[in-house]
Amino acid sequence: MKSNNKIFCIGLNKTGTSSLHEAFQILGYKSVHYIESGGKSIKDIIKTNFDNGLNILTGIEQYDAYTDWSHPSTNILFKEFDKQFPNSKFILNTRDVDAWIKSREKHLNRTPNLKKKQKQNPNNKWLKMDKALWREEFNLHHKNVRKYFEDRPKDLLEFDVTIGDGWEKICHFLNKETPNIEFPIANRASDQSRRYKYYEKIKRLIKKIIYVKIRS
């Protein structure tokens, strides 16, 4: 893969970004999802670079594929990726809008310290329960992406893991051989719920141990 040929997943969050990240790694790409290797948010890195007039991937140029990179205010930056990294591939990861809204609602409801985060980040739309605004954001983003690539069908792939899109579709788009393993389905709500319950159980156990030690 040439240095200026990147893969950008330009759908919104809760649309299979984790699954695509794992798929890229299986296909041999160096992929980054949300957090880069140094522990920094690529959402913040990309926004800061753009706001300061820098190359949009400054500090994270070493990756081949990028998923879960946008804030609501930076969804439109797929155009900047296209400008700065010509000959790249773009994937509009998507799903049914009503299912997407339900998934985003569940994600928000299980966000730790939500009220504190809302107070600290009053302009962060991700932290506000506004389904009408979410639907508007989803529809507008899809409209913008489809309009921008309408004359370039070879550069954009619409991909919906929830309806069974998998290796055949993505490998044809990327001109890669199809792996002989199942397509990864990552970050499902049921898995997140189990992890959340597990961590809460551990927290309660630790509190109980501390309480016993203080009383003894």
Backbone torsions as a table, in degrees:
resi	resn	phi	psi	omega
1	MET	NA	124.1	-178.9
2	LYS	-68.8	155.8	-172.9
3	SER	-62.7	-27.2	-178.3
4	ASN	-96.7	4.0	177.5
5	ASN	-100.5	102.5	-178.8
6	LYS	-109.5	169.2	171.5
7	ILE	-119.5	122.4	-179.6
8	PHE	-118.2	120.6	171.2
9	CYS	-86.4	115.6	-170.1
10	ILE	-112.8	16.1	171.5
11	GLY	-80.2	172.9	-179.7
12	LEU	-80.7	174.3	178.6
13	ASN	-67.8	166.1	-178.5
14	LYS	64.0	31.0	178.7
15	THR	-130.7	39.4	175.7
16	GLY	84.4	21.7	-178.1
17	THR	-63.8	-39.0	-180.0
18	SER	-65.7	-40.5	179.4
19	SER	-64.4	-42.6	179.8
20	LEU	-66.7	-38.8	176.9
21	HIS	-58.0	-46.8	178.7
22	GLU	-65.6	-38.0	179.3
23	ALA	-63.3	-42.7	178.5
24	PHE	-60.6	-41.1	179.5
25	GLN	-64.5	-40.9	177.8
26	ILE	-62.4	-35.0	-179.7
27	LEU	-79.2	-2.3	174.8
28	GLY	97.9	6.9	178.6
29	TYR	-86.6	150.1	171.9
30	LYS	-86.5	104.9	-172.1
31	SER	-110.9	147.2	176.4
32	VAL	-126.3	135.4	-178.5
33	HIS	-128.5	107.1	173.5
34	TYR	70.2	-52.8	-177.7
35	ILE	-119.8	127.9	178.3
36	GLU	-80.7	174.3	-171.5
37	SER	-60.8	-24.0	179.9
38	GLY	-86.6	-0.3	176.6
39	GLY	93.4	6.5	-179.3
40	LYS	-95.1	148.7	178.5
41	SER	-72.1	124.7	177.9
42	ILE	-71.4	-21.0	173.8
43	LYS	-60.1	-47.9	-178.5
44	ASP	-69.9	-38.6	-179.8
45	ILE	-62.2	-48.3	-178.1
46	ILE	-64.8	-43.6	179.4
47	LYS	-63.3	-44.0	179.7
48	THR	-63.3	-43.5	178.2
49	ASN	-59.4	-45.6	-178.7
50	PHE	-66.0	-44.4	-179.1
51	ASP	-61.9	-28.2	-177.4
52	ASN	-100.5	9.2	175.9
53	GLY	71.8	23.6	-179.9
54	LEU	-93.0	168.0	168.9
55	ASN	-54.5	131.8	-167.9
56	ILE	-64.1	-21.1	179.9
57	LEU	-109.1	19.7	178.6
58	THR	-55.2	125.8	-179.4
59	GLY	94.7	-16.3	179.4
60	ILE	-135.5	28.5	-178.3
61	GLU	-68.9	-17.2	-173.4
62	GLN	-71.5	-12.8	-177.4
63	TYR	-87.2	154.5	177.0
64	ASP	-94.6	-34.7	-173.2
65	ALA	-131.3	143.4	-174.0
66	TYR	-130.7	125.3	177.8
67	THR	-132.3	151.3	179.0
68	ASP	53.1	59.6	-173.4
69	TRP	-112.4	-8.9	-168.3
70	SER	-109.4	145.3	162.6
71	HIS	-88.0	162.7	174.7
72	PRO	-53.7	-33.9	-178.1
73	SER	-77.3	-11.1	-177.5
74	THR	-117.3	11.8	179.4
75	ASN	-56.5	-31.3	-175.5
76	ILE	-75.1	-7.2	-174.4
77	LEU	-72.1	-0.8	173.6
78	PHE	-59.6	-27.3	177.7
79	LYS	-68.1	-36.2	178.4
80	GLU	-70.4	-38.3	173.9
81	PHE	-57.4	-45.3	-178.3
82	ASP	-63.6	-37.8	179.8
83	LYS	-69.7	-45.2	-174.9
84	GLN	-84.2	-22.0	-178.2
85	PHE	-130.0	73.3	-178.9
86	PRO	-62.6	154.6	-180.0
87	ASN	72.5	14.4	177.3
88	SER	-82.7	168.4	178.2
89	LYS	-109.9	142.8	-177.6
90	PHE	-124.3	133.7	179.6
91	ILE	-120.6	119.2	174.4
92	LEU	-89.7	89.7	177.4
93	ASN	-73.2	128.8	-169.6
94	THR	-145.6	176.7	174.8
95	ARG	-166.6	174.1	176.1
96	ASP	-57.1	132.0	-172.4
97	VAL	-63.5	-37.0	179.5
98	ASP	-67.0	-39.9	176.8
99	ALA	-66.2	-36.5	178.7
100	TRP	-63.8	-43.0	179.7
101	ILE	-63.6	-42.0	178.1
102	LYS	-62.7	-41.0	179.6
103	SER	-65.6	-41.2	179.6
104	ARG	-67.6	-36.3	177.0
105	GLU	-63.0	-46.0	178.6
106	LYS	-61.5	-41.2	179.9
107	HIS	-61.5	-43.1	-179.4
108	LEU	-66.7	-40.0	-178.2
109	ASN	-65.5	-27.2	179.1
110	ARG	-100.3	11.9	177.6
111	THR	-72.7	121.9	-179.5
112	PRO	-64.3	143.7	175.8
113	ASN	53.0	42.6	-174.1
114	LEU	-59.4	-48.1	-177.1
115	LYS	-61.7	-37.8	178.6
116	LYS	-65.9	-42.9	179.5
117	LYS	-66.3	-37.1	178.0
118	GLN	-63.8	-38.8	179.5
119	LYS	-69.1	-38.3	-179.5
120	GLN	-74.8	-26.3	-176.2
121	ASN	-129.5	68.0	-174.0
122	PRO	-62.8	-20.8	-178.1
123	ASN	-99.2	3.6	-178.9
124	ASN	-82.8	107.4	-176.2
125	LYS	-67.7	-23.2	179.4
126	TRP	-63.8	-26.3	-173.0
127	LEU	-94.8	3.9	-178.8
128	LYS	-108.3	134.2	178.5
129	MET	-83.2	88.7	-177.9
130	ASP	-138.3	88.0	-173.6
131	LYS	-65.4	-35.9	179.0
132	ALA	-64.2	-41.9	178.7
133	LEU	-67.6	-39.2	177.9
134	TRP	-60.5	-45.8	-179.3
135	ARG	-61.8	-42.4	178.4
136	GLU	-61.3	-43.5	179.2
137	GLU	-61.9	-46.2	-179.3
138	PHE	-59.6	-51.7	-176.5
139	ASN	-66.0	-40.7	179.8
140	LEU	-66.1	-41.3	-179.6
141	HIS	-63.4	-45.7	179.2
142	HIS	-62.6	-39.7	177.7
143	LYS	-62.1	-44.2	-179.8
144	ASN	-63.8	-43.3	-178.8
145	VAL	-65.1	-48.1	-177.8
146	ARG	-64.3	-37.9	178.0
147	LYS	-65.1	-43.0	-176.4
148	TYR	-65.2	-37.6	-175.9
149	PHE	-102.1	12.6	-172.3
150	GLU	-60.3	-26.7	179.1
151	ASP	-102.3	11.0	-177.1
152	ARG	-134.3	61.6	-175.3
153	PRO	-62.4	-22.9	-179.2
154	LYS	-78.0	-12.8	-177.4
155	ASP	-98.4	-14.2	-176.6
156	LEU	-126.0	133.1	174.7
157	LEU	-121.7	127.6	171.3
158	GLU	-90.9	128.4	-170.4
159	PHE	-136.0	122.5	-178.3
160	ASP	-125.9	100.3	-177.3
161	VAL	-67.3	-23.3	-176.9
162	THR	-72.9	-17.2	178.1
163	ILE	-107.8	10.1	174.2
164	GLY	103.3	3.9	174.5
165	ASP	-59.9	137.6	-175.9
166	GLY	-154.2	-142.5	-172.2
167	TRP	-56.9	-46.0	-174.6
168	GLU	-57.6	-44.8	-176.7
169	LYS	-70.3	-45.6	-175.5
170	ILE	-75.3	-35.4	-179.6
171	CYS	-70.8	-34.7	174.8
172	HIS	-63.1	-41.2	-179.3
173	PHE	-66.4	-38.9	-176.2
174	LEU	-94.7	-0.3	-179.0
175	ASN	58.2	49.2	179.3
176	LYS	-121.2	153.0	175.5
177	GLU	-70.5	145.8	-178.0
178	THR	-78.3	122.9	178.6
179	PRO	-65.6	151.5	-179.7
180	ASN	-93.6	46.6	177.3
181	ILE	-140.9	164.6	179.8
182	GLU	-68.3	147.2	176.5
183	PHE	-67.6	134.4	-175.9
184	PRO	-68.3	135.9	172.8
185	ILE	-118.6	100.9	-172.0
186	ALA	-111.5	158.5	170.8
187	ASN	62.4	36.1	176.8
188	ARG	-69.2	151.6	-177.4
189	ALA	-58.5	-37.5	-179.6
190	SER	-63.9	-38.4	178.0
191	ASP	-66.6	-42.3	179.6
192	GLN	-63.9	-39.4	179.5
193	SER	-62.9	-42.5	178.4
194	ARG	-63.5	-41.9	179.4
195	ARG	-64.3	-42.0	-179.3
196	TYR	-61.8	-44.9	179.7
197	LYS	-64.1	-37.9	179.4
198	TYR	-64.0	-47.2	-179.3
199	TYR	-65.2	-37.3	178.2
200	GLU	-65.7	-37.6	178.3
201	LYS	-64.3	-42.6	178.6
202	ILE	-63.4	-43.1	179.8
203	LYS	-60.7	-42.7	179.3
204	ARG	-64.9	-38.5	179.8
205	LEU	-65.3	-42.2	179.2
206	ILE	-63.7	-43.1	178.7
207	LYS	-61.6	-38.1	179.9
208	LYS	-66.4	-42.3	179.3
209	ILE	-63.2	-43.7	179.6
210	ILE	-63.3	-40.8	179.9
211	TYR	-62.5	-43.7	179.8
212	VAL	-63.2	-41.1	-179.4
213	LYS	-66.5	-37.2	180.0
214	ILE	-68.0	-38.2	-178.7
215	ARG	-75.0	-24.4	-176.0
216	SER	-83.6	NA	NA
